[in-house]
């Protein structure tokens, strides 16, 4: 079985022995990872679909620009395209389809890939997602994720980041901090994980009501 995965730190316990290709801002533990910029899934999917779908929308795309913005090279798109041949499952967080600024295009791109490769599109709970293809919109510009970024999930309530995140946020292991985003404010004890690279931390929340990635202001309490 082959799985194309867009969910950071997805648990593949129900897909033992699967061949996995991740598209993620993180270095994923399972399978191989093609790293992309935070929030750039719309650009990555557009570049993939451009290889398979004949439409004036894709003819008008500046692939070099999209590649530079999402930090995924055309050679890597070749790799993803080759991997899709024979792939059975694509996994994506349903919150992306609810809250990403370019969610309509993302749903269109997924619908194209589902039809082209007879894929099952599963969400974070491994339920199949129903997709509806509509008119393409102009691709939305990527959001600015400069500075400290948190990835919100519901597995636990920990706040965990690597040394580069700690340097940017000016915090240390064990610090009690306040985390403010445009959507909420919470207090957590920061846990340092040397294995986490980059300037994105993992933030456990009770419920996700927005796009999982957010810029955050971190201050010691």
C-alpha positions as CSV (number, residue, x, y, z in Angstrom):
1,X,0.0,0.0,0.0
2,X,1.2,3.5,-0.8
3,X,0.0,6.6,1.1
4,X,0.5,10.3,0.3
5,X,0.3,12.2,3.6
6,X,-0.3,15.9,4.2
7,X,-0.9,15.6,8.0
8,X,2.1,16.4,10.3
9,X,2.9,13.6,12.7
10,X,0.1,11.4,11.5
11,X,-0.1,8.0,13.3
12,X,0.2,5.2,10.8
13,X,-0.5,2.4,13.3
14,X,-3.4,1.1,11.2
15,X,-1.3,1.1,8.0
16,X,1.6,-1.2,8.8
17,X,4.1,-1.8,6.1
18,X,2.7,1.0,3.9
19,X,5.0,3.0,1.7
20,X,4.6,6.6,2.8
21,X,5.5,9.9,1.2
22,X,4.9,13.0,3.5
23,X,4.4,16.5,2.3
24,X,5.2,18.5,5.4
25,X,7.0,21.5,7.0
26,X,8.4,18.9,9.5
27,X,10.9,16.1,9.3
28,X,8.4,13.3,9.6
29,X,9.3,10.1,11.5
30,X,7.5,7.6,9.1
31,X,8.4,7.2,5.5
32,X,10.1,9.8,3.3
33,X,9.4,13.6,3.5
34,X,9.3,16.3,0.9
35,X,9.5,19.5,3.0
36,X,7.4,22.5,2.1
37,X,6.7,25.9,3.6
38,X,4.0,26.3,6.2
39,X,0.5,26.8,4.7
40,X,1.7,26.2,1.1
41,X,-0.4,23.1,0.4
42,X,-2.4,24.9,-2.2
43,X,0.7,25.7,-4.2
44,X,2.1,22.1,-3.9
45,X,-1.2,20.6,-5.0
46,X,-1.5,23.0,-7.9
47,X,2.0,22.0,-9.1
48,X,1.0,18.3,-8.9
49,X,-2.3,18.7,-10.7
50,X,-0.7,20.8,-13.4
51,X,1.1,17.6,-14.5
52,X,-2.1,15.7,-15.0
53,X,-5.0,18.1,-15.7
54,X,-5.4,20.0,-18.9
55,X,-7.2,23.2,-18.1
56,X,-6.5,26.9,-18.8
57,X,-6.3,27.5,-15.0
58,X,-3.1,25.4,-14.9
59,X,-1.7,26.8,-18.2
60,X,-1.7,30.2,-16.6
61,X,0.3,29.2,-13.5
62,X,3.9,30.4,-13.0
63,X,5.3,27.1,-11.8
64,X,8.7,28.6,-11.1
65,X,7.1,31.2,-8.8
66,X,5.0,28.6,-7.0
67,X,8.0,26.3,-6.6
68,X,10.1,29.2,-5.0
69,X,7.3,30.2,-2.7
70,X,6.5,26.7,-1.4
71,X,10.1,25.5,-1.4
72,X,9.3,22.4,-3.4
73,X,11.4,21.9,-6.5
74,X,10.0,20.7,-9.8
75,X,12.2,17.5,-9.4
76,X,10.4,16.9,-6.1
77,X,7.0,17.3,-7.9
78,X,8.3,14.7,-10.4
79,X,8.9,12.4,-7.4
80,X,5.5,13.0,-6.0
81,X,3.8,12.5,-9.4
82,X,5.6,9.2,-9.8
83,X,4.7,8.1,-6.3
84,X,1.0,8.8,-7.0
85,X,1.0,6.1,-9.6
86,X,-0.3,3.1,-7.6
87,X,-1.1,5.1,-4.5
88,X,-4.3,4.1,-2.8
89,X,-4.7,6.7,0.0
90,X,-4.2,10.4,0.4
91,X,-4.4,11.7,4.0
92,X,-5.2,15.3,4.8
93,X,-6.4,17.2,7.9
94,X,-10.0,18.1,7.4
95,X,-9.3,21.4,9.2
96,X,-7.3,22.4,6.1
97,X,-10.5,22.1,4.0
98,X,-12.4,24.2,6.6
99,X,-9.9,26.9,7.5
100,X,-7.2,27.3,4.9
101,X,-7.5,30.6,3.0
102,X,-7.5,28.8,-0.3
103,X,-9.7,25.9,0.8
104,X,-11.9,25.9,-2.3
105,X,-9.0,25.4,-4.7
106,X,-7.5,22.8,-2.4
107,X,-10.7,20.8,-2.5
108,X,-10.8,21.1,-6.3
109,X,-7.2,19.8,-6.5
110,X,-7.9,16.9,-4.3
111,X,-11.0,16.0,-6.3
112,X,-8.8,16.0,-9.5
113,X,-6.3,13.6,-7.9
114,X,-9.0,11.4,-6.5
115,X,-10.5,10.9,-9.9
116,X,-7.2,10.6,-11.7
117,X,-5.7,8.0,-9.4
118,X,-8.8,6.4,-7.9
119,X,-7.6,7.5,-4.4
120,X,-9.4,7.3,-1.1
121,X,-9.1,10.8,0.6
122,X,-9.0,10.3,4.3
123,X,-9.1,12.8,7.2
124,X,-7.2,12.7,10.5
125,X,-9.7,10.2,11.9
126,X,-9.2,7.9,8.8
127,X,-12.8,8.7,7.6
128,X,-13.3,9.2,3.9
129,X,-13.8,12.8,2.9
130,X,-16.5,13.8,0.4
131,X,-15.2,16.2,-2.2
132,X,-17.0,18.5,-4.6
133,X,-15.2,20.1,-7.5
134,X,-16.3,23.6,-8.3
135,X,-14.9,26.5,-10.4
136,X,-11.2,27.4,-9.9
137,X,-10.4,30.6,-8.1
138,X,-7.2,32.6,-8.5
139,X,-4.6,31.0,-6.2
140,X,-4.4,32.9,-2.9
141,X,-1.1,34.3,-1.8
142,X,0.6,32.4,1.1
143,X,0.1,33.8,4.5
144,X,3.1,35.3,6.3
145,X,4.4,32.8,8.9
146,X,7.6,34.7,9.9
147,X,8.6,34.4,13.5
148,X,7.3,31.9,16.0
149,X,4.8,29.5,14.6
150,X,2.7,26.9,16.5
151,X,1.1,23.8,15.0
152,X,-2.1,23.0,16.9
153,X,-3.3,19.5,17.5
154,X,-5.6,17.6,20.0
155,X,-3.4,14.6,20.9
156,X,-2.3,16.2,24.2
157,X,-2.0,19.7,25.8
158,X,1.8,19.9,25.7
159,X,3.8,22.8,24.3
160,X,6.9,21.4,22.7
161,X,9.5,23.0,20.4
162,X,13.1,22.6,19.3
163,X,16.2,24.7,20.1
164,X,15.7,27.0,17.1
165,X,12.1,27.8,18.2
166,X,13.3,28.4,21.7
167,X,15.9,30.9,20.4
168,X,13.4,32.8,18.3
169,X,10.8,32.9,21.1
170,X,13.5,33.7,23.7
171,X,12.4,30.9,26.1
172,X,14.0,27.9,27.7
173,X,13.0,24.4,28.8
174,X,10.6,24.5,31.8
175,X,9.5,28.2,31.3
176,X,5.9,28.9,31.9
177,X,4.7,31.0,29.0
178,X,1.7,32.7,27.6
179,X,1.0,31.9,23.9
180,X,-1.1,34.4,22.0
181,X,-2.4,34.0,18.5
182,X,-5.1,35.9,16.6
183,X,-7.6,33.3,17.8
184,X,-6.8,32.5,21.4
185,X,-4.5,32.8,24.4
186,X,-3.3,30.0,26.6
187,X,-0.6,29.3,29.2
188,X,1.7,26.3,29.0
189,X,5.1,25.0,30.3
190,X,7.5,24.9,27.4
191,X,9.2,21.5,26.8
192,X,12.4,21.4,24.7
193,X,12.8,18.6,22.2
194,X,16.2,18.5,20.5
195,X,14.8,16.4,17.7
196,X,12.4,19.1,16.5
197,X,14.0,21.2,13.8
198,X,13.0,24.7,12.6
199,X,10.9,27.4,14.3
200,X,7.6,25.6,14.6
201,X,6.4,24.3,18.0
202,X,3.7,21.8,18.7
203,X,0.8,23.1,20.8
204,X,-1.9,20.8,22.2
205,X,-5.4,22.3,22.4
206,X,-8.8,21.0,23.4
207,X,-10.4,21.9,20.1
208,X,-9.3,23.3,16.8
209,X,-11.4,26.1,15.5
210,X,-8.9,27.6,12.9
211,X,-6.1,26.6,10.5
212,X,-3.7,24.4,12.5
213,X,-0.7,26.7,11.8
214,X,-0.6,30.1,13.4
215,X,2.0,32.7,14.2
216,X,2.2,33.3,17.9
217,X,3.6,35.8,20.4
218,X,5.3,34.0,23.2
219,X,6.0,35.7,26.5
220,X,7.3,34.4,29.9
221,X,4.8,34.5,32.7
